C-alpha cells in the first residue's frame, strides 16, 4: 500500500520515488491542485473517502500515508 501511494504522488508531482521515500516528513511536494488530484486518485484506488478536515491536514507524505492506513482499517 505504501509503495502504491508513493508511486501515485510521484506520478502527480513528478518527483523521483527515491526522493519521496527519503523525505516523508516535513516536506510538502505538491501545490493545491496536485493535492486534489492526489486525494481523488487515492480515494479511487483504495475505495476510501477523505473529509475536508483531513485533507487540510495533509502537510507531508507521512501524514497522507498515516491517514490512508487508518482509513483502510476502518
N, C-alpha and C positions, 0 to 999 in steps of 0.2 A: 504494500500500500504506500509506504513512504517513498519508495523509488518512483512509483507512478505519479504521485503528487509533485515530486521534484521535477520529473520529466515534463509534466503539464506546465509548470511555472517556467521551466527552461524554454520550452517552445514559445510561450507567450511573450516572455521578456527578452528572449534571445541571449540569455546568459548561459555560459557553459555549465553543464551538470556538476562537474567537479567544483567549480567555484561556488555554486549554491550549496553543495553538500558541506563545504568547509566554512561557510559563513551563514549559518542558520539563525543566529541571534544578532540583534542589533542593527540589521541591515534591511532596508525596505527597497526591494529591487523593481518595484512597479509603480506606475502612476495610477490615477483613479480609474481610467478606462481599462487599463490592463487588469486591475483588481476585479472589476466587474466581470471581465472575461474569465479570469481565474476562478472566481466564485461560481459562475454559471457552468463552467466545464467540470469542476469538482462535484457540484451538485448533481449533474447529469451522470457523471462517471460512477459515483458511489451511491446514487439514489438517496441523497440526504438533502436537507434544506437548512440554510442559514438565516437567522433573523438579522435585521439591520443592526441591532446592538452588537451582535457577534462580528459582523463584517467590519464595523468601525474599530474593533479590537485586533484586527489582522495587521499587526505592525511589522511582523517579520515572518520568515519561513517557519520558525519554530512554533509560533502562535497558530499558524494555519495547520501544521501537522498535528499539534495537540488537539485542536478543535475537531478535525476530521476523525481522529482516533476516538475521541469522546463520543461523537455523534454516531459513529459506526457501531458502538457498543449499545447505544440506547435502543 
